[in-house]
Each structure stands twice: as C-alpha cells, then as structure tokens.
Amino acid sequence: MLNAVATQSLRQLFSQAGGLEVEIRCSPPSKLLQGTIDSFKMHGHDLVIRREFYTAEMTFETDTVAIDMGALLAGKIRLKQPTQAIAHVVLTEEAINRAFEAELVKPRLSNLENPELTALSGGEPVTFRDVNVTLLPQQRVVVAAVTDLPNRDNVPLCLQATLEVQKRRRLTFTNAEADVASMPESVRPLSKLLSNALLEVLNGMVDLDRFDLDGITLRLNRLETQGQNLVFSGYAQVEHFPGMM
C-alpha cells in the first residue's frame, strides 16, 4: 500500500514519466507500525516537468523517514518532519537545447533592453534566438546563438565557458571566451561584444528556485559533463509529499 500511494503521489510531480520506480526499505517491517521507514528511493527516467522541461533521469534517496500512520491508512503519505534526500539528475544535451524553446524561457531571451545591448542596437530591444549548447569535457560548454540588429541581420554569436554551481542553486558560465575565429573579420568585434552580453543574460537565468517541485527543493553540490549528458548531484529538501499538504 505504501509503495502504491508513494508512486501515485510522485507521479503528480511530472507532466509525463517514461518510468517511475519506488523502493521503500523497512527492516524489520514492524517498524512501519511505529511510523518509521529506513529509507525511501525514487528513480524515474524520461520525465517531463511543467510540460516543457525534459529530464533523462532523476533519483532521490532519503535516510530514515518518520510518517503519520493515520494518514497512510487513509491513503496519504504525511511526513512528521521534513527530510533530506541525496539527489541525482541527468539532462541530455538535446533536452537542454529544447529548453531554450520553452514558453517559460523564450521571454527571458526576447526584447531585452539591457544597456550593454541597446548600446549596440541604437536603443532597440535585442532578441537572442537559435540558442544551442554543446557539452564538452571538464564542464566546458560551447554556446552559439543568432541575433538581429537594426542595421545587420543574423549576427552569429559563439562563446566557450565553464559551467559551475553557485550557492547550490544557480548555474553560472565562468571563464568565458568569445569564439569568433571562424567568423568573417568584419563581424568579429560586434559578435564578441554581443557574445559577452549573452553570457550576462544566461547567468541571470538558471536558478533552481524557478523549477521547484511540489514540496521538494533541489540543491546542487556538483555537476559534471559526461559525453552528451550533464550530470548533477546534490540533495533535495523534502517538506511534504506532492499533493499531500
């Protein structure tokens, strides 16, 4: 019953789930009658958050959890106190690039009026489009994009940077360098300035607090690029089970 209730509850976190497995450890089983579980583990794959953000894998595993047995008998899981879980999240390069087309993300790249941008556009708002991220070894990434200015269309942008975790909740692009060597000489100075401006925009975008799940707050300790995957490890603060307030 506990497995069934937990699985049903966790599915509410996701718009879509290719697979979701729940494993509950309790030894001896009689501890459950006292409302104590040794550990709780969730592993999901091909998950969709808020209908637009795709996650290849997500795993949570808690330590000892205290639950309300009365609520369980009523078909609910209610924590007696918040708990923490080890978290592991895998994003694919394809999913990262798809996220730049999400309705929650596109406005943050459109009609920007940052002073460093309008200084290059004659005061007109600037929009970055066709943003594409390529993952490299050692947490390096290549970010490419295109923008239009009043006097020049399709200005290419490209930069290399290192992805880092800041304050356990933000992703930042550090040690950045504009990559304009393959561009025509006539566009290189402009592309370099716009690439640096794009970097500032990206550094203000990726905050995990904007993607909190119901009752679960994610915090990151480290990230690593592994081929075409971006792998995060950290912890999740679980205040309550989804839909179980």
C-alpha positions as CSV (number, residue, x, y, z in Angstrom):
1,M,0.0,0.0,0.0
2,L,2.8,2.4,0.9
3,N,4.5,1.7,-2.5
4,A,1.3,2.4,-4.4
5,V,0.5,5.6,-2.5
6,A,4.1,6.9,-2.9
7,T,4.2,6.1,-6.6
8,Q,0.8,7.8,-7.3
9,S,1.9,10.8,-5.3
10,L,5.2,11.2,-7.0
11,R,3.7,11.0,-10.5
12,Q,2.0,14.3,-9.7
13,L,5.4,16.0,-9.9
14,F,5.7,15.3,-13.6
15,S,3.7,16.1,-16.7
16,Q,5.0,12.8,-18.2
17,A,7.0,9.9,-16.9
18,G,8.5,7.2,-19.1
19,G,9.1,5.2,-15.9
20,L,8.9,5.7,-12.2
21,E,10.1,3.2,-9.6
22,V,9.7,3.5,-5.8
23,E,11.7,1.4,-3.3
24,I,10.9,1.5,0.4
25,R,13.2,-0.2,2.9
26,C,12.0,-1.0,6.4
27,S,13.6,-3.7,8.5
28,P,12.1,-5.2,10.5
29,P,8.8,-4.4,8.9
30,S,7.2,-3.9,12.3
31,K,9.0,-0.5,12.4
32,L,6.4,0.7,9.9
33,L,3.7,0.3,12.6
34,Q,5.7,3.0,14.6
35,G,5.7,5.2,11.5
36,T,9.4,4.8,10.7
37,I,11.0,3.9,7.3
38,D,14.7,3.2,6.9
39,S,14.9,4.8,3.5
40,F,12.8,5.8,0.6
41,K,14.2,5.8,-3.0
42,M,12.6,7.1,-6.2
43,H,14.1,6.6,-9.6
44,G,12.5,8.0,-12.7
45,H,13.5,8.2,-16.4
46,D,12.2,10.2,-19.3
47,L,10.5,12.7,-17.1
48,V,8.8,16.0,-18.2
49,I,8.5,18.9,-15.7
50,R,5.9,21.6,-16.4
51,R,5.2,20.1,-19.8
52,E,8.3,21.5,-21.3
53,F,11.5,20.5,-19.4
54,Y,12.8,17.0,-20.2
55,T,14.9,15.0,-17.7
56,A,16.6,11.8,-18.7
57,E,17.0,10.5,-15.1
58,M,16.1,11.7,-11.6
59,T,16.8,9.8,-8.4
60,F,16.1,10.7,-4.7
61,E,17.1,8.5,-1.8
62,T,16.4,9.5,1.8
63,D,17.7,8.5,5.2
64,T,15.2,7.5,7.9
65,V,11.8,9.0,7.4
66,A,9.0,9.4,10.0
67,I,5.5,9.2,8.6
68,D,2.0,9.6,10.0
69,M,0.4,6.1,10.1
70,G,-3.1,7.5,10.4
71,A,-2.6,9.4,7.2
72,L,-1.2,6.3,5.5
73,L,-4.3,4.3,6.4
74,A,-6.3,7.0,4.7
75,G,-4.3,6.6,1.5
76,K,-1.9,9.5,2.1
77,I,1.8,10.0,3.0
78,R,2.3,12.7,5.5
79,L,5.8,13.4,6.9
80,K,6.1,14.1,10.6
81,Q,9.0,16.3,9.8
82,P,10.9,17.5,6.7
83,T,13.7,15.2,5.5
84,Q,16.6,15.3,3.1
85,A,17.5,13.0,0.2
86,I,20.5,12.5,-1.9
87,A,19.6,13.7,-5.4
88,H,21.0,12.7,-8.8
89,V,19.8,14.3,-12.1
90,V,20.8,13.7,-15.7
91,L,20.0,16.1,-18.5
92,T,20.8,15.4,-22.1
93,E,22.3,18.0,-24.5
94,E,19.2,17.7,-26.6
95,A,16.9,18.4,-23.7
96,I,19.0,21.4,-22.7
97,N,18.6,22.9,-26.2
98,R,14.9,22.1,-26.3
99,A,14.5,24.1,-23.0
100,F,15.6,27.3,-24.8
101,E,12.4,27.0,-26.8
102,A,10.2,26.6,-23.8
103,E,7.5,29.3,-23.2
104,L,8.9,30.0,-19.7
105,V,12.4,30.6,-21.2
106,K,11.9,32.4,-24.5
107,P,10.7,35.7,-22.9
108,R,13.9,35.9,-21.0
109,L,15.8,36.0,-24.3
110,S,13.5,38.3,-26.2
111,N,13.1,42.0,-26.4
112,L,15.9,42.7,-24.0
113,E,16.7,46.3,-23.1
114,N,19.9,45.8,-21.1
115,P,22.1,48.9,-21.6
116,E,25.0,46.9,-23.0
117,L,22.7,45.5,-25.7
118,T,20.8,48.7,-26.6
119,A,24.2,50.5,-26.9
120,L,24.9,48.2,-29.8
121,S,21.4,48.3,-31.3
122,G,20.8,52.0,-31.4
123,G,18.4,51.8,-28.4
124,E,16.2,49.0,-29.9
125,P,15.4,45.8,-27.9
126,V,17.5,42.8,-28.8
127,T,16.4,39.2,-29.1
128,F,18.6,36.1,-29.0
129,R,17.4,33.1,-31.0
130,D,18.6,29.7,-32.1
131,V,20.5,29.2,-28.9
132,N,22.4,26.0,-28.9
133,V,24.6,24.4,-26.2
134,T,27.3,21.8,-27.0
135,L,28.7,19.9,-24.0
136,L,32.5,19.4,-23.8
137,P,34.7,17.5,-21.3
138,Q,35.6,19.0,-17.9
139,Q,32.4,21.0,-17.6
140,R,33.1,23.2,-20.6
141,V,30.4,24.2,-23.0
142,V,30.0,26.0,-26.3
143,V,27.1,28.3,-26.6
144,A,26.0,29.6,-30.0
145,A,23.2,31.9,-30.9
146,V,22.0,34.4,-33.5
147,T,20.6,37.9,-33.2
148,D,19.4,40.7,-35.4
149,L,20.3,44.4,-35.2
150,P,18.6,47.3,-36.9
151,N,21.5,47.6,-39.4
152,R,22.5,43.9,-39.6
153,D,20.6,40.7,-39.6
154,N,21.7,37.2,-38.5
155,V,24.7,38.2,-36.4
156,P,26.3,35.0,-35.2
157,L,27.4,34.6,-31.6
158,C,29.6,32.0,-30.0
159,L,31.4,31.5,-26.7
160,Q,33.1,28.9,-24.6
161,A,32.7,28.8,-20.9
162,T,32.8,26.5,-17.8
163,L,29.6,25.5,-16.1
164,E,29.7,26.0,-12.3
165,V,27.3,25.7,-9.4
166,Q,26.9,28.9,-7.4
167,K,25.3,28.9,-3.9
168,R,24.0,25.4,-4.6
169,R,21.1,26.7,-6.6
170,R,22.4,28.7,-9.6
171,L,24.3,27.6,-12.7
172,T,26.8,30.1,-13.9
173,F,29.0,30.3,-17.0
174,T,32.6,31.2,-15.9
175,N,36.0,31.5,-17.6
176,A,34.2,32.6,-20.7
177,E,35.8,33.4,-24.0
178,A,34.1,34.6,-27.2
179,D,34.9,32.2,-30.0
180,V,34.9,34.2,-33.2
181,A,37.8,32.7,-35.1
182,S,35.7,31.1,-37.7
183,M,33.6,34.2,-38.4
184,P,34.2,36.9,-41.1
185,E,36.6,39.5,-39.8
186,S,34.0,42.2,-40.4
187,V,31.6,40.8,-37.8
188,R,34.1,39.6,-35.1
189,P,34.2,42.8,-32.9
190,L,30.4,43.0,-32.9
191,S,30.0,39.3,-32.3
192,K,32.4,39.4,-29.4
193,L,30.5,42.2,-27.7
194,L,27.2,40.5,-28.2
195,S,28.5,37.1,-27.0
196,N,29.6,38.7,-23.8
197,A,26.2,40.3,-23.4
198,L,24.5,37.0,-24.0
199,L,26.7,35.5,-21.2
200,E,25.4,38.0,-18.8
201,V,21.8,37.2,-19.8
202,L,22.4,33.4,-19.3
203,N,24.0,33.9,-15.9
204,G,20.8,35.6,-14.7
205,M,18.5,32.8,-16.0
206,V,19.3,29.4,-14.5
207,D,18.0,29.5,-10.9
208,L,16.7,26.2,-9.5
209,D,14.2,28.0,-7.3
210,R,12.2,28.7,-10.5
211,F,11.8,24.9,-11.0
212,D,11.0,23.7,-7.5
213,L,8.7,20.7,-7.4
214,D,5.7,20.4,-5.1
215,G,7.2,20.0,-1.6
216,I,10.7,19.3,-2.9
217,T,13.5,21.9,-3.2
218,L,16.7,20.9,-5.1
219,R,20.2,22.0,-4.2
220,L,23.3,21.1,-6.1
221,N,26.7,20.2,-4.8
222,R,28.5,19.5,-8.2
223,L,27.9,19.0,-11.9
224,E,29.8,17.1,-14.5
225,T,29.7,16.8,-18.3
226,Q,29.7,13.1,-19.4
227,G,29.6,12.9,-23.2
228,Q,26.3,14.4,-24.3
229,N,24.9,14.4,-20.7
230,L,25.0,16.9,-17.9
231,V,25.0,15.1,-14.6
232,F,24.1,16.9,-11.3
233,S,24.5,15.6,-7.8
234,G,23.2,17.2,-4.6
235,Y,20.4,16.9,-2.2
236,A,16.6,17.5,-2.0
237,Q,14.9,19.1,0.9
238,V,11.5,17.3,1.2
239,E,8.9,19.3,3.1
240,H,5.9,17.2,2.2
241,F,4.9,14.6,-0.4
242,P,3.4,16.0,-3.6
243,G,-0.3,16.8,-3.2
244,M,-0.2,15.7,0.4
245,M,-0.4,19.1,2.2
